[in-house]
Amino acid sequence: MTEHRLAVVLCGHGTRHADGADEFRAVAGAVRARLPQYEVVHAFLELSEPLLPAALRELAAAGHTRIVVIPCMLFAAGHAKSDIPRMIAGFKAGHPGVEVTYGRTFGVDPHLLEAAADRILLALGDQEALGDPVSRAESLLLVIGRGCSDFDANGNLVKVMRLLWESLGFGWGEVGFFDVTFPHMEVALDHAARLGYRRIVVFPYLLFTGVLLRRLRETLAEARRRYPHLEFYEAPYFNDHPGVIEVFADRVEEAAAGALESGHDHGHNHHDHDDHDHDHDHDDHHHHHDHGPGHPFADHPNGPLSPRRWGI
């Protein structure tokens, strides 16, 4: 039997937003070109095709007996910790001869921090080079993440913000979330606008475009109307920044090394416990999130229901 190259599945979340799915496919193509020694394919958890179980079955049908699955999500929480491993377990139940190694999410990674810094500085454009009258010390950095009910996840986004705030020399830093946890994006932006800084630079901590970006821009437009004396800058999201490709490549290489050195399956818990953060790179996926009274943050005054309470 011919020995196949090690197969790698880059598993994104999936989205109903066609541009976001196309961006993920393009990044997967860049990773494929970056790592020609592997058979790199892409798949989705839901909402887009091909779905992960189908991609795994197709690789097995083609004769691959060693497969690496990389969760293409910024941080590890529900999907990376539970949903993808459950799909892998279901696949393995029907394909006992196939070894599957499960890799890590991006986490708090130096390549990604450099990419984030590049995106944030890009938002300032030529202003600083031309003698920007607003200094970094007079500017506030607001990082907006997806948000989840995993406490480690939300805390690690705060860590990312702090690293960016301190390394870039902003006067202050804040975090907000698109959904699920607090402070909600609108609440965080309103709070930031009241702190006395002349400029607010908003960085959406997302891999790809989608409905969340539209919501952010609508929120920024409203903030500009409410606070006409302030400058609001939107930094680009990650997308195909070279640092993103490098993190993907690193995650593939480390998982592939384990798959090639080991004669057995590594199971489905191959995560670095220092990066249990989470970001849904999807945008319109709400059906797994409970926003009602049973949600752990539902009664928090700045929780996920507060924008609706306030009529935002």
C-alpha positions as a Markdown table, in Angstrom:
| # | Residue | x | y | z |
|---|---|---|---|---|
| 1 | Met | 0.0 | 0.0 | 0.0 |
| 2 | Thr | 1.3 | 3.4 | -0.9 |
| 3 | Glu | 2.3 | 5.6 | 2.1 |
| 4 | His | 0.2 | 8.8 | 2.1 |
| 5 | Arg | 1.4 | 12.1 | 3.2 |
| 6 | Leu | 0.2 | 13.1 | 6.7 |
| 7 | Ala | -3.3 | 14.7 | 6.2 |
| 8 | Val | -4.1 | 18.0 | 8.0 |
| 9 | Val | -7.7 | 19.3 | 8.4 |
| 10 | Leu | -8.0 | 23.0 | 9.2 |
| 11 | Cys | -11.3 | 23.2 | 10.9 |
| 12 | Gly | -13.0 | 26.6 | 11.0 |
| 13 | His | -16.3 | 27.4 | 12.6 |
| 14 | Gly | -18.3 | 28.2 | 9.6 |
| 15 | Thr | -20.5 | 31.2 | 8.8 |
| 16 | Arg | -23.5 | 32.2 | 6.7 |
| 17 | His | -21.5 | 35.2 | 5.6 |
| 18 | Ala | -20.0 | 34.2 | 2.2 |
| 19 | Asp | -17.1 | 36.6 | 2.4 |
| 20 | Gly | -16.0 | 35.3 | 5.7 |
| 21 | Ala | -16.1 | 31.7 | 4.5 |
| 22 | Asp | -14.1 | 32.7 | 1.4 |
| 23 | Glu | -11.5 | 34.4 | 3.6 |
| 24 | Phe | -11.0 | 31.2 | 5.6 |
| 25 | Arg | -10.7 | 29.2 | 2.4 |
| 26 | Ala | -8.1 | 31.6 | 1.1 |
| 27 | Val | -6.1 | 31.4 | 4.4 |
| 28 | Ala | -6.3 | 27.6 | 4.3 |
| 29 | Gly | -4.9 | 27.8 | 0.8 |
| 30 | Ala | -2.0 | 29.9 | 2.0 |
| 31 | Val | -1.3 | 27.4 | 4.7 |
| 32 | Arg | -1.4 | 24.6 | 2.1 |
| 33 | Ala | 1.2 | 26.5 | 0.0 |
| 34 | Arg | 3.3 | 27.1 | 3.1 |
| 35 | Leu | 3.3 | 23.4 | 4.1 |
| 36 | Pro | 3.5 | 21.4 | 0.8 |
| 37 | Gln | 4.8 | 18.3 | 2.7 |
| 38 | Tyr | 1.3 | 17.7 | 4.1 |
| 39 | Glu | -2.1 | 17.0 | 2.6 |
| 40 | Val | -3.8 | 20.1 | 3.9 |
| 41 | Val | -7.6 | 20.5 | 3.5 |
| 42 | His | -10.1 | 22.7 | 5.2 |
| 43 | Ala | -13.5 | 22.0 | 6.9 |
| 44 | Phe | -16.1 | 23.7 | 9.0 |
| 45 | Leu | -17.8 | 22.9 | 12.3 |
| 46 | Glu | -21.1 | 24.0 | 11.0 |
| 47 | Leu | -23.0 | 26.5 | 8.6 |
| 48 | Ser | -20.5 | 26.0 | 5.7 |
| 49 | Glu | -19.3 | 23.1 | 3.6 |
| 50 | Pro | -17.5 | 20.8 | 3.9 |
| 51 | Leu | -18.3 | 19.8 | 7.4 |
| 52 | Leu | -15.6 | 18.2 | 9.5 |
| 53 | Pro | -17.0 | 14.7 | 9.6 |
| 54 | Ala | -17.3 | 14.6 | 5.9 |
| 55 | Ala | -13.8 | 15.9 | 5.4 |
| 56 | Leu | -12.4 | 13.2 | 7.7 |
| 57 | Arg | -14.4 | 10.5 | 5.9 |
| 58 | Glu | -13.1 | 11.7 | 2.6 |
| 59 | Leu | -9.5 | 11.5 | 3.7 |
| 60 | Ala | -10.0 | 8.0 | 5.2 |
| 61 | Ala | -11.6 | 6.9 | 1.9 |
| 62 | Ala | -8.6 | 8.2 | 0.1 |
| 63 | Gly | -6.4 | 5.9 | 2.2 |
| 64 | His | -5.1 | 8.3 | 4.8 |
| 65 | Thr | -4.5 | 6.6 | 8.2 |
| 66 | Arg | -2.9 | 9.5 | 10.0 |
| 67 | Ile | -4.8 | 12.8 | 10.3 |
| 68 | Val | -4.1 | 16.0 | 12.2 |
| 69 | Val | -7.1 | 18.2 | 13.0 |
| 70 | Ile | -6.3 | 21.9 | 13.8 |
| 71 | Pro | -9.1 | 23.9 | 15.5 |
| 72 | Cys | -8.9 | 27.2 | 13.5 |
| 73 | Met | -10.2 | 29.4 | 16.3 |
| 74 | Leu | -8.5 | 32.1 | 18.2 |
| 75 | Phe | -9.0 | 30.6 | 21.6 |
| 76 | Ala | -10.1 | 27.3 | 23.1 |
| 77 | Ala | -13.5 | 27.0 | 24.8 |
| 78 | Gly | -16.7 | 25.2 | 24.0 |
| 79 | His | -16.2 | 24.4 | 20.3 |
| 80 | Ala | -12.5 | 23.6 | 20.6 |
| 81 | Lys | -12.9 | 21.7 | 23.9 |
| 82 | Ser | -16.1 | 19.8 | 23.3 |
| 83 | Asp | -17.7 | 20.0 | 19.8 |
| 84 | Ile | -14.7 | 19.2 | 17.6 |
| 85 | Pro | -13.5 | 16.4 | 19.9 |
| 86 | Arg | -17.0 | 14.9 | 19.9 |
| 87 | Met | -17.0 | 14.9 | 16.1 |
| 88 | Ile | -13.5 | 13.3 | 16.0 |
| 89 | Ala | -14.7 | 10.6 | 18.4 |
| 90 | Gly | -17.7 | 9.9 | 16.2 |
| 91 | Phe | -15.5 | 9.6 | 13.2 |
| 92 | Lys | -13.0 | 7.3 | 15.0 |
| 93 | Ala | -15.8 | 5.0 | 16.1 |
| 94 | Gly | -16.4 | 4.2 | 12.5 |
| 95 | His | -12.8 | 4.2 | 11.4 |
| 96 | Pro | -10.7 | 2.4 | 14.1 |
| 97 | Gly | -7.7 | 2.1 | 11.9 |
| 98 | Val | -7.3 | 5.9 | 11.5 |
| 99 | Glu | -5.1 | 7.8 | 14.0 |
| 100 | Val | -6.2 | 11.3 | 14.7 |
| 101 | Thr | -4.1 | 13.9 | 16.5 |
| 102 | Tyr | -5.9 | 17.0 | 17.7 |
| 103 | Gly | -3.9 | 20.3 | 17.7 |
| 104 | Arg | -4.2 | 23.6 | 19.6 |
| 105 | Thr | -6.1 | 26.8 | 19.0 |
| 106 | Phe | -4.1 | 30.0 | 18.5 |
| 107 | Gly | -4.1 | 31.1 | 22.1 |
| 108 | Val | -2.0 | 34.0 | 23.3 |
| 109 | Asp | 0.7 | 33.7 | 20.6 |
| 110 | Pro | 3.6 | 36.1 | 19.8 |
| 111 | His | 2.9 | 35.9 | 16.1 |
| 112 | Leu | -0.7 | 36.8 | 16.7 |
| 113 | Leu | 0.2 | 39.7 | 19.0 |
| 114 | Glu | 2.6 | 41.1 | 16.4 |
| 115 | Ala | -0.2 | 40.8 | 13.8 |
| 116 | Ala | -2.6 | 42.5 | 16.2 |
| 117 | Ala | -0.1 | 45.3 | 16.8 |
| 118 | Asp | 0.3 | 45.7 | 13.0 |
| 119 | Arg | -3.5 | 46.0 | 12.5 |
| 120 | Ile | -3.9 | 48.5 | 15.3 |
| 121 | Leu | -1.0 | 50.7 | 14.0 |
| 122 | Leu | -2.5 | 50.4 | 10.5 |
| 123 | Ala | -5.6 | 52.1 | 11.8 |
| 124 | Leu | -3.6 | 55.1 | 12.7 |
| 125 | Gly | -2.4 | 55.3 | 9.1 |
| 126 | Asp | -0.1 | 58.2 | 8.3 |
| 127 | Gln | -1.4 | 60.3 | 11.2 |
| 128 | Glu | 1.6 | 59.7 | 13.4 |
| 129 | Ala | 4.1 | 60.0 | 10.6 |
| 130 | Leu | 2.7 | 63.4 | 9.8 |
| 131 | Gly | 2.9 | 64.7 | 13.4 |
| 132 | Asp | -0.4 | 63.5 | 14.8 |
| 133 | Pro | -1.7 | 66.1 | 17.2 |
| 134 | Val | -3.2 | 63.3 | 19.3 |
| 135 | Ser | -0.6 | 61.3 | 21.1 |
| 136 | Arg | -0.7 | 57.6 | 22.0 |
| 137 | Ala | -0.9 | 58.7 | 25.7 |
| 138 | Glu | -4.1 | 60.6 | 24.8 |
| 139 | Ser | -5.6 | 57.5 | 23.0 |
| 140 | Leu | -7.5 | 54.5 | 24.4 |
| 141 | Leu | -7.3 | 51.0 | 22.9 |
| 142 | Leu | -10.5 | 49.0 | 23.0 |
| 143 | Val | -10.3 | 45.4 | 22.0 |
| 144 | Ile | -13.6 | 43.7 | 21.2 |
| 145 | Gly | -13.7 | 39.9 | 21.4 |
| 146 | Arg | -16.5 | 37.4 | 20.6 |
| 147 | Gly | -17.2 | 36.5 | 24.2 |
| 148 | Cys | -18.3 | 33.3 | 25.8 |
| 149 | Ser | -19.3 | 31.7 | 29.1 |
| 150 | Asp | -15.8 | 30.3 | 29.7 |
| 151 | Phe | -14.2 | 32.5 | 32.4 |
| 152 | Asp | -10.6 | 31.6 | 31.4 |
| 153 | Ala | -11.4 | 32.6 | 27.8 |
| 154 | Asn | -12.7 | 36.0 | 28.6 |
| 155 | Gly | -9.8 | 36.6 | 31.0 |
| 156 | Asn | -7.2 | 35.7 | 28.4 |
| 157 | Leu | -8.6 | 38.3 | 26.0 |
| 158 | Val | -8.0 | 40.8 | 28.8 |
| 159 | Lys | -4.4 | 39.6 | 28.9 |
| 160 | Val | -4.1 | 40.1 | 25.2 |
| 161 | Met | -5.4 | 43.6 | 25.5 |
| 162 | Arg | -3.0 | 44.4 | 28.3 |
| 163 | Leu | 0.0 | 43.1 | 26.3 |
| 164 | Leu | -1.1 | 45.3 | 23.3 |
| 165 | Trp | -1.9 | 48.3 | 25.5 |
| 166 | Glu | 1.5 | 48.2 | 27.3 |
| 167 | Ser | 3.6 | 47.4 | 24.3 |
| 168 | Leu | 2.1 | 50.0 | 22.0 |
| 169 | Gly | 2.0 | 52.8 | 24.7 |
| 170 | Phe | -1.7 | 53.7 | 24.7 |
| 171 | Gly | -2.9 | 55.9 | 27.5 |
| 172 | Trp | -5.5 | 53.3 | 28.5 |
| 173 | Gly | -6.9 | 49.9 | 27.5 |
| 174 | Glu | -10.3 | 48.4 | 27.7 |
| 175 | Val | -12.1 | 45.1 | 26.6 |
| 176 | Gly | -15.6 | 44.6 | 25.3 |
| 177 | Phe | -17.4 | 41.6 | 23.9 |
| 178 | Phe | -19.8 | 41.1 | 21.0 |
| 179 | Asp | -22.0 | 38.7 | 22.9 |
| 180 | Val | -22.7 | 36.4 | 25.8 |
| 181 | Thr | -20.5 | 38.0 | 28.5 |
| 182 | Phe | -19.9 | 41.5 | 29.8 |
| 183 | Pro | -19.1 | 44.3 | 29.2 |
| 184 | His | -21.1 | 44.2 | 26.0 |
| 185 | Met | -19.6 | 46.1 | 23.0 |
| 186 | Glu | -22.0 | 49.0 | 23.3 |
| 187 | Val | -21.5 | 49.3 | 27.0 |
| 188 | Ala | -17.7 | 49.1 | 26.7 |
| 189 | Leu | -17.6 | 51.8 | 24.0 |
| 190 | Asp | -19.9 | 54.1 | 25.9 |
| 191 | His | -17.7 | 53.6 | 29.0 |
| 192 | Ala | -14.5 | 54.2 | 27.0 |
| 193 | Ala | -15.9 | 57.4 | 25.6 |
| 194 | Arg | -16.5 | 58.8 | 29.1 |
| 195 | Leu | -12.9 | 58.3 | 30.3 |
| 196 | Gly | -11.5 | 61.6 | 28.9 |
| 197 | Tyr | -9.3 | 60.3 | 26.1 |
| 198 | Arg | -9.2 | 62.2 | 22.8 |
| 199 | Arg | -9.1 | 59.1 | 20.6 |
| 200 | Ile | -10.5 | 55.6 | 20.8 |
| 201 | Val | -8.9 | 52.9 | 18.6 |
| 202 | Val | -11.2 | 49.8 | 18.3 |
| 203 | Phe | -9.7 | 46.5 | 17.4 |
| 204 | Pro | -12.1 | 43.7 | 16.5 |
| 205 | Tyr | -10.3 | 40.5 | 17.7 |
| 206 | Leu | -11.7 | 38.3 | 14.9 |
| 207 | Leu | -10.1 | 36.3 | 12.2 |
| 208 | Phe | -12.6 | 36.9 | 9.5 |
| 209 | Thr | -15.3 | 39.2 | 8.4 |
| 210 | Gly | -19.0 | 38.7 | 9.0 |
| 211 | Val | -22.1 | 40.0 | 10.7 |
| 212 | Leu | -20.1 | 41.0 | 13.8 |
| 213 | Leu | -18.1 | 43.5 | 11.8 |
| 214 | Arg | -21.3 | 45.1 | 10.5 |
| 215 | Arg | -22.6 | 45.3 | 14.0 |
| 216 | Leu | -19.4 | 46.9 | 15.2 |
| 217 | Arg | -19.5 | 49.6 | 12.4 |
| 218 | Glu | -23.1 | 50.4 | 13.2 |
| 219 | Thr | -22.1 | 50.8 | 16.9 |
| 220 | Leu | -19.1 | 53.0 | 16.0 |
| 221 | Ala | -21.4 | 55.2 | 13.8 |
| 222 | Glu | -23.7 | 55.7 | 16.7 |
| 223 | Ala | -20.8 | 56.5 | 19.0 |
| 224 | Arg | -19.5 | 59.1 | 16.6 |
| 225 | Arg | -23.0 | 60.7 | 16.6 |
| 226 | Arg | -23.1 | 60.7 | 20.4 |
| 227 | Tyr | -19.6 | 61.9 | 21.0 |
| 228 | Pro | -18.7 | 64.2 | 18.1 |
| 229 | His | -15.7 | 65.6 | 20.0 |
| 230 | Leu | -13.9 | 62.3 | 20.0 |
| 231 | Glu | -12.0 | 60.4 | 17.3 |
| 232 | Phe | -13.0 | 56.8 | 16.7 |
| 233 | Tyr | -10.7 | 54.6 | 14.6 |
| 234 | Glu | -11.5 | 51.0 | 13.6 |
| 235 | Ala | -8.5 | 48.7 | 13.2 |
| 236 | Pro | -8.7 | 45.9 | 10.6 |
| 237 | Tyr | -9.4 | 42.4 | 11.8 |
| 238 | Phe | -6.7 | 39.7 | 11.4 |
| 239 | Asn | -7.7 | 38.0 | 8.1 |
| 240 | Asp | -4.7 | 36.9 | 6.1 |
| 241 | His | -2.0 | 38.8 | 8.0 |
| 242 | Pro | 1.3 | 36.8 | 7.6 |
| 243 | Gly | 1.4 | 36.3 | 11.4 |
| 244 | Val | -1.9 | 34.4 | 11.1 |
| 245 | Ile | -0.4 | 32.1 | 8.5 |
| 246 | Glu | 2.6 | 31.5 | 10.8 |
| 247 | Val | 0.5 | 30.6 | 13.7 |
| 248 | Phe | -1.5 | 28.1 | 11.6 |
| 249 | Ala | 1.8 | 26.6 | 10.4 |
| 250 | Asp | 3.2 | 26.4 | 13.9 |
| 251 | Arg | 0.0 | 24.6 | 15.1 |
| 252 | Val | 0.2 | 22.1 | 12.2 |
| 253 | Glu | 3.9 | 21.4 | 12.7 |
| 254 | Glu | 3.7 | 20.8 | 16.4 |
| 255 | Ala | 0.7 | 18.5 | 16.0 |
| 256 | Ala | 2.2 | 16.7 | 13.0 |
| 257 | Ala | 5.4 | 16.1 | 15.0 |
| 258 | Gly | 3.4 | 14.3 | 17.6 |
| 259 | Ala | 1.5 | 12.3 | 15.0 |
| 260 | Leu | 4.7 | 11.3 | 13.2 |
| 261 | Glu | 6.6 | 10.4 | 16.4 |
| 262 | Ser | 3.8 | 8.4 | 18.0 |
| 263 | Gly | 2.4 | 5.1 | 16.9 |
| 264 | His | -0.9 | 5.8 | 18.5 |
| 265 | Asp | -3.7 | 8.4 | 18.6 |
| 266 | His | -3.0 | 11.4 | 20.9 |
| 267 | Gly | -6.7 | 11.6 | 21.8 |
| 268 | His | -8.7 | 14.8 | 21.8 |
| 269 | Asn | -7.2 | 16.9 | 24.6 |
| 270 | His | -4.0 | 18.2 | 23.1 |
| 271 | His | -4.5 | 21.8 | 24.3 |
| 272 | Asp | -2.1 | 24.1 | 26.2 |
| 273 | His | -4.0 | 24.9 | 29.4 |
| 274 | Asp | -2.5 | 28.4 | 29.4 |
| 275 | Asp | -4.6 | 29.4 | 26.4 |
| 276 | His | -8.1 | 28.4 | 27.4 |
| 277 | Asp | -9.6 | 31.5 | 25.7 |
| 278 | His | -12.3 | 31.5 | 23.1 |
| 279 | Asp | -13.4 | 33.5 | 20.2 |
| 280 | His | -16.0 | 32.4 | 17.7 |
| 281 | Asp | -14.7 | 33.5 | 14.4 |
| 282 | His | -18.2 | 33.0 | 13.1 |
| 283 | Asp | -20.6 | 35.9 | 13.3 |
| 284 | Asp | -24.2 | 34.8 | 13.2 |
| 285 | His | -24.0 | 31.7 | 15.4 |
| 286 | His | -26.3 | 32.3 | 18.3 |
| 287 | His | -28.1 | 29.0 | 18.7 |
| 288 | His | -25.6 | 27.5 | 21.2 |
| 289 | His | -25.8 | 30.6 | 23.5 |
| 290 | Asp | -28.4 | 31.0 | 26.3 |
| 291 | His | -29.0 | 34.6 | 26.9 |
| 292 | Gly | -32.0 | 34.1 | 29.2 |
| 293 | Pro | -32.2 | 34.1 | 33.0 |
| 294 | Gly | -30.3 | 30.9 | 33.3 |
| 295 | His | -27.2 | 32.3 | 31.8 |
| 296 | Pro | -24.4 | 33.0 | 34.4 |
| 297 | Phe | -24.1 | 36.6 | 33.3 |
| 298 | Ala | -27.8 | 37.4 | 32.7 |
| 299 | Asp | -28.3 | 39.4 | 35.9 |
| 300 | His | -25.0 | 41.3 | 35.7 |
| 301 | Pro | -25.8 | 45.1 | 35.3 |
| 302 | Asn | -23.5 | 45.2 | 32.3 |
| 303 | Gly | -24.2 | 41.7 | 31.1 |
| 304 | Pro | -25.4 | 40.4 | 27.7 |
| 305 | Leu | -28.9 | 41.6 | 28.3 |
| 306 | Ser | -28.0 | 45.1 | 29.3 |
| 307 | Pro | -28.1 | 46.7 | 25.8 |
| 308 | Arg | -31.6 | 45.5 | 25.3 |
| 309 | Arg | -32.6 | 46.8 | 28.8 |
| 310 | Trp | -31.2 | 50.1 | 27.8 |
| 311 | Gly | -32.8 | 50.2 | 24.4 |
| 312 | Ile | -29.4 | 49.9 | 22.6 |
